[in-house]
Amino acid sequence: MSPPRSSIAHWKTATALTIVASAVLGPVSVEQAHAFKVFGMRFFESAEEEVQVIDPVRYTLTFEPGTDDEELREALENGSQLVQDQEEPVSGDLGLAIKARDDRDRLLAVLYEKARYGGTVSILVNGQDIDSLPPDPAFPDGQPVPVVVRVAPGPAFTLGTVRLEGDAARLDPAAYDLKRGARADSTLIIKAGEQIVNDLKEQSRPLAKLAERSVVADHATSTVDVTIRADGGPVAPVGNLTVSGARTVDPDFVKDYSRLNHGRPYSPENIRKAAERLRQLNVFSSVTINEADGLAPDGTIPMNIQVSEGKHRYFGFGGQVSTTDGLGLQGYWGHRNLFGRAESLRIEGSVDRLGETTDVAGLDYSAGILFAKPGAFGPASTFTASVKAAIVDPDAYSAKTVTAAAGAAFELSPEDTFSVGAEVGWADVDDAFGSNSYITAALPFEYVRDARDDKLNPTEGYRALINAKPSYEIEGKTFFSSFEASASGYYAFGTEKRFVLAGKLGAGVLVGGDELSDIPATRRFFLGGGGSVRGYSYQEISPRDADDELTGGRSYVSGSLEARIAVTDTIGVVPFIDAGTVSDSTAPDFSDIRAGAGIGLRYATPFGPIRLDFAVPLNKYPGGTDYGIYAGIGQSF
């Protein structure tokens, strides 16, 4: 078998265009038959479609940040609406005056954020200080109004004396980065106060609050003394839990699935995880969990789960096209709340290679029905069942398959998941060993530990998995088993995490079966494509027989290394290298290692980065792929 195709599309040696329009990617709207919007961006917008401003007043800006500090200069420019909007007109003379006054407050806030407590900001509009402007100013018509912004940042202040008082007195200020001599950014002080309250709440004190947070600046020494006082309040467990806003979803199921059980210790982290867990059911458009302002008579803290149900029925479609693989189309329909307890049903189908062949029988087809029931065996479990059928024709083989499967996944902890199941599959395969039919029963097991900070765009942490799939091929009376393991890790450089080094290692082995042909081709190992070694086509990396036909292997080892570099807040570049080998023996012999290298682009969206990778094989096969282009959502691993 091969690692799954994780890309929306894959290409061999052709320029390709990916066309995606589905609910997975987000809304696509067309306005007035001219402009259209994708991912919140407008395209082909005419001047007539621009937002009209009443009584437009334009201005010319002179911005003097008063510093050579690049970090401070950039922060001031980003914080100034006068700078950011200088190409846009303001509504009326009064609107310009209001914008200038708001800008002064914004710039002063930026100075405090950068520990410049002695800084000043002066703004002149049409040569007049904004404090001396009349309530309804009038500026000359017919020409841009001159605006001058002058900033005098002053020195950066450092922390002097730091006192934690009240229930925070036993805490160490250094644990909150409040160290004498450190730069006294206002955001640092605010964050410390919030974290102190959160840490007290994690002690099961739901009424913890900040009683005092004072900052006294000494301009003679450019230092600030900070006092933070917090009241922890009593220790209290979770009390009565109510649900509001549920219309078709069973409120008792919502309470059970949240795992905020009566009597359980109160914890903001548990509340956050409960809300995230409920959102992942995909039946709610919003989830908010609130605790009461005071304790109940029994000393517990009552809580309410406020939900808003989204649309339960959905459908979508997508596609990809290239000059070598032809056109592929996919579609699906689903229901997210089939019986009132977030049970999901999805029906999907696809057809690929349209245009590559005129023979309808030569196209690739797939269809499936998938069912999932969260909380089937307790709130930390999910039952799944599926029936899938496919007609596929990759380079290594052609096959008709039907597979029925059922299983359950159990969340052992927020990071650890164990799943077990059973499946039976029929496959009619034509490959290097001829035409063979297989009926295979299997018992898949998998353990996953996911400690990444973000599933679609991780910057730190790791993910590891190990799985086993003991199997019995009924027609050939053959026992065989596959074992696979992989681990990926992430390390971010700098506090803003704009450079992330990511690596992944994977390996697999097939044991059992006297001959390789005793094992269905769909269960043998191949590498190549967007999910493994980029630069090669799907399943191109494989042992070959004397006729140079792909046979698949009994073992593989693969690895990837990426440098994910954020150029802007939304655009990133990713140079990468992948390598792998597939062997016809159970022990990898590393005699034929194939590597690919390339560069990718990332565009950040609210649902994860959109990925576009270009790769070339470093040691291509004779007559093999020249390059590959891969697109998808989320990082490659």
Disulfide bonds with the S-S distance in Angstrom:
none
